[in-house]
């Protein structure tokens, strides 16, 4: 039986998901894609875990796809993720509702950028090497880069990297809104966990509603998001967490939320 290529760890309200194929620079084979999907699904279905953190074991986040293994499956139209499971690239199937923080380091190529872009909060170590290099291999990005890279960076900047496949660094990634923070190498996971813990200290129903509203605006535009806004906001006022939030404000203390 093959060794697991994904690790998971529950840590308080957090769920840590590690890419665990370091001898191959965490390159994604079919097993790894499917195990990552299962990990995302486990996180989404666990009511006690409110925020996930995705990171890479070893020196690199990921060198991209193991094309010798994944390429034939893509060419034949085979499913890359189990039916009914969460797609970690957020391109199909049931959608996750909870936030995910991603910490990248070392090499972050192709699907690494696409996984990063599918996450909500993104930390990069200094000296991280990024490349959306599919055109250098005779293929095209198919994990979301053509959708999300131009939306984040703007057309001309995104096209510079999508159409050349050239490498760029974390400062460029920060300038293009691909990441939210650049930290010293070796501290990226701690920074991601600290950020995830701050999010997990907030009211989870409110966090999920905020994420859903922002996602709707980004994907469908202002009018659909505006039409849905109050329907998303009103139910929160009847929750125990909203009552706790008000009480903690009146008592000048930190709130203790239960997700109810």
C-alpha positions as CSV (number, residue, x, y, z in Angstrom):
1,X,0.0,0.0,0.0
2,X,1.4,3.4,-0.9
3,X,2.4,5.8,1.8
4,X,0.0,8.7,2.4
5,X,0.9,11.8,0.3
6,X,-1.2,14.1,2.5
7,X,-0.9,14.6,6.3
8,X,-3.7,16.0,8.4
9,X,-3.7,17.3,12.0
10,X,-6.5,18.7,14.1
11,X,-5.1,21.5,16.3
12,X,-7.8,23.2,18.4
13,X,-10.1,24.8,15.9
14,X,-7.6,24.4,13.1
15,X,-7.1,21.6,10.6
16,X,-3.6,21.4,9.1
17,X,-3.2,19.8,5.7
18,X,0.4,19.0,4.6
19,X,1.6,18.1,1.1
20,X,3.8,15.1,1.9
21,X,5.8,13.9,-1.1
22,X,9.1,15.7,-0.3
23,X,11.3,13.4,-2.2
24,X,9.5,14.5,-5.3
25,X,9.3,18.1,-4.3
26,X,5.7,17.5,-3.5
27,X,4.8,17.0,-7.1
28,X,1.2,16.0,-7.4
29,X,0.4,12.5,-8.7
30,X,-3.1,11.1,-8.9
31,X,-3.0,9.7,-5.4
32,X,-1.9,13.0,-3.9
33,X,-4.7,14.9,-5.8
34,X,-7.3,12.5,-4.4
35,X,-6.0,12.5,-0.9
36,X,-5.9,16.3,-0.9
37,X,-9.6,16.3,-1.9
38,X,-10.4,13.9,0.9
39,X,-8.6,16.0,3.4
40,X,-10.5,19.1,2.3
41,X,-13.8,17.1,2.6
42,X,-12.9,15.9,6.1
43,X,-12.2,19.5,7.1
44,X,-15.4,20.8,5.6
45,X,-17.5,18.1,7.3
46,X,-15.9,18.5,10.8
47,X,-18.0,21.0,12.8
48,X,-15.2,21.4,15.4
49,X,-12.6,22.7,12.8
50,X,-13.2,26.2,11.6
51,X,-10.1,27.1,9.5
52,X,-7.7,25.0,7.5
53,X,-4.0,25.6,6.8
54,X,-2.3,24.1,3.7
55,X,1.5,23.8,3.7
56,X,4.2,21.7,2.2
57,X,6.5,19.3,4.0
58,X,10.2,19.5,3.1
59,X,11.9,22.4,1.4
60,X,9.2,23.1,-1.2
61,X,5.5,23.7,-1.5
62,X,5.1,21.9,-4.8
63,X,7.0,21.4,-8.1
64,X,3.6,21.1,-9.8
65,X,2.0,18.1,-11.4
66,X,3.7,14.7,-11.9
67,X,2.8,14.8,-15.6
68,X,3.8,11.2,-16.3
69,X,1.1,10.1,-13.8
70,X,-1.5,12.9,-14.1
71,X,-1.2,13.7,-17.9
72,X,-2.8,10.5,-19.2
73,X,-5.7,10.8,-16.8
74,X,-6.3,14.4,-17.9
75,X,-6.0,13.5,-21.6
76,X,-8.5,10.6,-21.2
77,X,-11.0,12.7,-19.3
78,X,-10.7,10.7,-16.0
79,X,-11.9,12.4,-12.8
80,X,-9.0,13.8,-10.8
81,X,-11.0,14.0,-7.6
82,X,-13.5,11.5,-6.0
83,X,-17.1,12.1,-6.9
84,X,-18.9,14.1,-4.2
85,X,-15.7,15.3,-2.5
86,X,-14.5,18.9,-2.2
87,X,-12.4,20.1,-5.1
88,X,-9.4,21.8,-3.5
89,X,-9.0,23.9,-6.6
90,X,-12.7,25.0,-6.2
91,X,-13.6,24.5,-9.8
92,X,-16.5,22.0,-9.5
93,X,-18.5,19.8,-7.2
94,X,-19.6,20.8,-3.7
95,X,-18.0,24.0,-2.5
96,X,-16.3,24.4,0.8
97,X,-17.8,27.1,3.0
98,X,-14.9,27.4,5.5
99,X,-11.8,29.6,5.1
100,X,-8.4,28.1,4.1
101,X,-5.0,29.7,4.7
102,X,-2.1,28.6,2.4
103,X,1.6,28.9,3.3
104,X,4.1,28.5,0.4
105,X,7.9,28.2,0.2
106,X,10.7,27.0,-2.0
107,X,9.2,26.0,-5.3
108,X,5.6,26.8,-6.0
109,X,4.9,25.9,-9.6
110,X,1.8,25.4,-11.8
111,X,-0.9,23.7,-9.6
112,X,0.9,25.2,-6.6
113,X,-0.1,28.7,-7.7
114,X,-3.6,27.5,-8.6
115,X,-4.1,25.9,-5.2
116,X,-2.8,29.1,-3.6
117,X,-5.3,31.2,-5.7
118,X,-8.1,28.9,-4.6
119,X,-7.3,29.6,-0.9
120,X,-8.6,32.7,0.9
121,X,-5.5,33.8,2.8
122,X,-2.0,33.4,1.4
123,X,1.5,33.6,3.0
124,X,4.7,33.3,1.0
125,X,8.2,32.8,2.3
126,X,11.0,35.1,1.0
127,X,12.8,33.5,-1.9
128,X,9.8,31.4,-3.0
129,X,10.0,30.7,-6.7
130,X,6.7,30.9,-8.6
131,X,6.1,29.8,-12.2
132,X,2.9,29.1,-14.2
133,X,5.0,27.2,-16.7
134,X,2.5,24.9,-18.5
135,X,3.2,26.6,-21.9
136,X,6.8,25.5,-21.5
137,X,5.6,21.9,-21.4
138,X,3.2,22.1,-24.3
139,X,0.0,22.3,-22.3
140,X,-2.1,25.0,-20.6
141,X,-3.1,25.7,-17.0
142,X,-6.3,23.9,-16.2
143,X,-6.6,24.3,-12.4
144,X,-7.9,27.8,-12.3
145,X,-5.0,30.1,-13.2
146,X,-6.6,31.4,-16.4
147,X,-9.6,32.4,-14.3
148,X,-8.0,33.7,-11.1
149,X,-4.6,35.0,-12.1
150,X,-5.9,37.8,-14.4
151,X,-8.6,38.6,-11.9
152,X,-6.0,39.1,-9.1
153,X,-3.2,40.7,-11.1
154,X,-4.8,42.4,-14.0
155,X,-4.7,41.2,-17.6
156,X,-1.2,42.5,-18.8
157,X,0.7,41.4,-15.7
158,X,-1.0,38.0,-15.6
159,X,-0.4,37.4,-19.3
160,X,3.3,38.2,-18.9
161,X,3.6,35.1,-16.6
162,X,0.9,32.9,-18.1
163,X,2.1,33.2,-21.7
164,X,5.9,33.0,-21.0
165,X,5.9,30.5,-18.2
166,X,8.8,32.5,-16.6
167,X,9.6,32.5,-12.9
168,X,8.8,35.3,-10.6
169,X,9.5,36.0,-6.9
170,X,7.4,36.6,-3.8
171,X,7.6,40.4,-4.1
172,X,6.1,40.2,-7.6
173,X,3.5,37.8,-6.2
174,X,2.6,40.3,-3.4
175,X,2.4,43.2,-5.9
176,X,0.0,41.1,-8.1
177,X,-2.3,40.2,-5.1
178,X,-1.4,36.5,-5.4
179,X,-0.3,36.5,-1.7
180,X,-1.3,38.7,1.2
181,X,2.0,38.6,3.1
182,X,5.7,37.8,2.6
183,X,7.6,36.6,5.6
184,X,11.1,35.4,6.4
185,X,11.9,31.9,5.1
186,X,11.2,29.3,7.7
187,X,8.4,31.3,9.4
188,X,5.7,30.9,6.8
189,X,3.9,28.1,8.5
190,X,3.9,29.8,11.9
191,X,2.6,32.9,10.2
192,X,-0.1,31.0,8.5
193,X,-1.1,29.2,11.7
194,X,-1.2,32.5,13.6
195,X,-3.4,34.1,11.0
196,X,-5.7,31.0,11.0
197,X,-6.0,31.2,14.7
198,X,-7.1,34.8,14.6
199,X,-9.7,33.9,12.0
200,X,-10.8,30.9,14.1
201,X,-11.2,33.2,17.2
202,X,-14.0,35.0,15.3
203,X,-17.6,33.9,15.0
204,X,-17.5,31.0,12.4
205,X,-21.0,31.5,11.0
206,X,-20.2,35.2,10.4
207,X,-16.8,34.3,8.9
208,X,-18.5,31.8,6.5
209,X,-21.3,34.3,5.6
210,X,-18.7,37.0,4.9
211,X,-16.7,34.6,2.7
212,X,-19.8,33.6,0.8
213,X,-20.8,37.2,0.2
214,X,-17.4,38.2,-1.0
215,X,-17.1,35.2,-3.2
216,X,-20.5,35.9,-4.8
217,X,-19.4,39.5,-5.5
218,X,-16.1,38.4,-7.0
219,X,-17.7,35.7,-9.2
220,X,-21.1,37.1,-10.1
221,X,-20.7,40.8,-9.9
222,X,-22.2,43.7,-7.9
223,X,-25.9,43.3,-8.6
224,X,-26.3,39.6,-7.6
225,X,-24.2,40.2,-4.5
226,X,-26.2,43.2,-3.6
227,X,-29.5,41.4,-4.1
228,X,-28.3,38.6,-1.7
229,X,-26.6,40.7,0.9
230,X,-29.4,41.2,3.4
231,X,-30.6,37.7,3.1
232,X,-27.1,36.6,4.1
233,X,-26.7,39.1,6.9
234,X,-30.1,38.9,8.7
235,X,-29.9,35.3,10.0
236,X,-26.7,36.1,11.9
237,X,-28.5,38.5,14.2
238,X,-30.6,35.6,15.6
239,X,-27.5,33.4,16.5
240,X,-26.1,32.8,19.9
241,X,-22.8,34.1,18.6
242,X,-24.3,37.4,17.8
243,X,-25.7,37.7,21.3
244,X,-22.2,36.7,22.7
245,X,-20.6,39.3,20.4
246,X,-22.9,42.0,21.8
247,X,-22.4,40.9,25.4
248,X,-18.6,40.8,25.1
249,X,-18.7,44.3,23.7
250,X,-20.8,45.6,26.6
251,X,-18.5,43.8,29.1
252,X,-15.3,44.9,27.3
253,X,-13.9,41.4,26.9
254,X,-13.0,39.0,24.1
255,X,-15.9,37.0,22.8
256,X,-16.1,33.2,23.1
257,X,-18.0,31.9,20.0
258,X,-19.5,28.5,19.7
259,X,-20.7,28.5,16.1
260,X,-24.4,28.6,17.0
